[in-house]
């Protein structure tokens, strides 16, 4: 099994910052792509940012210039630095990881989510 555990969510005022972390553990041979998604009530889960094992990144247009995704490959952790937060960033944020287990099987796993609320 591969487990993902997110942390760092909370309540922040508009214009503030938060940093989310997601640690992967378990029967991991490799982690290829890691990403952050978010889902607001009544809406679909959308990609926020993604990063490959080589460090290539991809962002949703709505967060470009405000959010930064990074990863520590040695520790199997992915981060999401969120600056200049807006009320519309309020959502449950989920971590995703794709890769190969030590048994040679593919995995595509999700964390349990961490709530981000931007409000004055």
Secondary structure as the mmCIF struct_conf table of DSSP 4:
data_model
#
loop_
_struct_conf.conf_type_id
_struct_conf.id
_struct_conf.beg_label_comp_id
_struct_conf.beg_label_asym_id
_struct_conf.beg_label_seq_id
_struct_conf.end_label_comp_id
_struct_conf.end_label_asym_id
_struct_conf.end_label_seq_id
STRN STRN1 UNK A 2 UNK A 7
STRN STRN2 UNK A 10 UNK A 12
TURN_TY1_P TURN_TY1_P1 UNK A 14 UNK A 15
STRN STRN3 UNK A 18 UNK A 26
BEND BEND1 UNK A 27 UNK A 27
STRN STRN4 UNK A 28 UNK A 39
TURN_TY1_P TURN_TY1_P2 UNK A 41 UNK A 42
BEND BEND2 UNK A 43 UNK A 43
STRN STRN5 UNK A 46 UNK A 51
TURN_TY1_P TURN_TY1_P3 UNK A 53 UNK A 54
STRN STRN6 UNK A 57 UNK A 59
HELX_RH_3T_P HELX_RH_3T_P1 UNK A 61 UNK A 63
TURN_TY1_P TURN_TY1_P4 UNK A 64 UNK A 66
STRN STRN7 UNK A 67 UNK A 72
TURN_TY1_P TURN_TY1_P5 UNK A 73 UNK A 76
STRN STRN8 UNK A 77 UNK A 82
BEND BEND3 UNK A 84 UNK A 84
HELX_RH_3T_P HELX_RH_3T_P2 UNK A 87 UNK A 89
STRN STRN9 UNK A 91 UNK A 101
TURN_TY1_P TURN_TY1_P6 UNK A 102 UNK A 103
BEND BEND4 UNK A 104 UNK A 104
STRN STRN10 UNK A 106 UNK A 110
STRN STRN11 UNK A 114 UNK A 118
#
